[in-house]
């Protein structure tokens, strides 16, 4: 009984204890907050890092001779059939990627060319598939719903739970279109991004509509409804290269937030791009969205490679035992594209956790020194307790209990504060920024509009458990020393 | 401080059937000092009857305090036995001896030795808290508390029940310490110069309480003192010199 009573009494009457509790409080709280924000940053960076990459990308070699039997198919159809058969596949869509250069409105670009796309860097032309059944159905229903006054949520390609339902949703364009544009030139209907704008008044044959990055459009000095020219080079069947140029019309813009994408990508319907390239390529890759990438992305990749190789759809060779081995690099996960960066991020996370755990050690030391001080200060009390019948063990547990209270209170309040802090970090940041008049989190610098934070229960449990255990461990030494105080010496000393 | 040397009552002669609370035989105690050993007690025999009060007088460094610590089970003898209530206390295990000390011996020190963070009632209750487990203490907390307050009120401390030691005068502190020592009626009370730090009037007040309680409760008292007049109030007096009990003090 006296252990609990005395430890609590000492805790309350010796103010230095609150320094110990405060130390653990700050350490646990800060650790939880920092690691949660780090986790949030890393998670968001991972998303940024991934950028427009889809879960899996299938890019078979297509350089065989179509007339000779060794050639691979130039149609996406057979591959797609095999892909969608797999139940781990959410959706799959082919797309065509090519490069070209765009010339803008000469008059308006004069002053703008210099800074923006004046360097005539290559622009990625991406032909995406929009003629998917559910998308067409929703798009067809849109005018009717609008006429009836029912608001149409642009849910095309998305199941109610937010997962991709339609192949189109697997494309980066769809995600990009959902973001609010800054200059207000979104496509009229995200379900039908390549509809000709109403303001477009063609003279002669109407040009094919394209959607381009906001910054690119500005750089080219264009507005919605303007025509502009795209130039590209296409290999001809006889082995030469021919240039091709065609006029397109701006149907709208998209914004991803990633500079490279917003400045260098032009989307159009796959059929249009194929036509532009005179049928040189039908598709360049098949993008695959899986039901759960983390669970079976890698397994799916291996299975698909194997299946394609058996069906003779991708380039493959035979190994020594005569088994078919697909050449690498034809089926890739998004991580394959970003391998080194992902490794760096994971490494950084571990490093951060290890370094920050030192805070815990420091707070443990605080408790250690406080208790050591208290044992020295309380030598006489220890002697008195021994004289009235306390065992060394009882004295040890009394001091251990003081450490326990320090650990318990510090960890408890620290954990609560850490979780709250991590959850409401944006409000705190805004309040602090206003208070001291300095922008703490510059939203221009990052792609995210708010400080990301991800409170992981396991991390919190580890930190709280670690703080508690290390404090208790640190208080064990002074407690053990308290038990070894000679009551006689303590009583004799005045 | 030096011991007064005056004649006093002779030690009672051992005779017949006696009810002994304390029986120590051949107590020696030596401390290592460097590579030599310093022997403080050279074979002390001492007996205390139940209900008897004995004064222990001796010069400084005669080994009184060491003897007191050995008899009070705070310090182990180098050799010899201490029988408390008929049990060889130094043969017990450490935790059992601690519990035994809690029940058998009450201490009153010269410097009171109260716990500074606890108020008067809590200080008196401390031995009971140590004695009982959490459940057992909870069950009788009310009763124990009431008894502690009653005892302190009886000692004239009704205004001081929830005061901390630092808020009490020396005499008040010693009365609280006495209440703590007496709280659960130990058969043996050991007092080490209980009035050594008090002025005459307050000291006298404490002594009156000490002796009246000792008589009333019928407990044995072993009192270390320098004061011959105080020793005279005890049933008998033992003289101690150079680590031995002697018949008469040297002039």
Interface residues (C-beta under 8 A of the other chain):
Chain A: X1 X2 X4 X5 X6 X9 X10 X13 X380 X381 X383 X384 X385 X386 X387 X388 X389 X390 X391 X392 X393 X394 X487 X488 X491 X492 X494
Chain B: X65 X69 X72 X74 X75 X94 X95 X98 X99 X101 X102 X103 X107 X109 X111 X113 X114 X115 X116 X117 X118 X126 X127 X129 X130 X131 X132 X133 X134 X136 X137 X138 X180
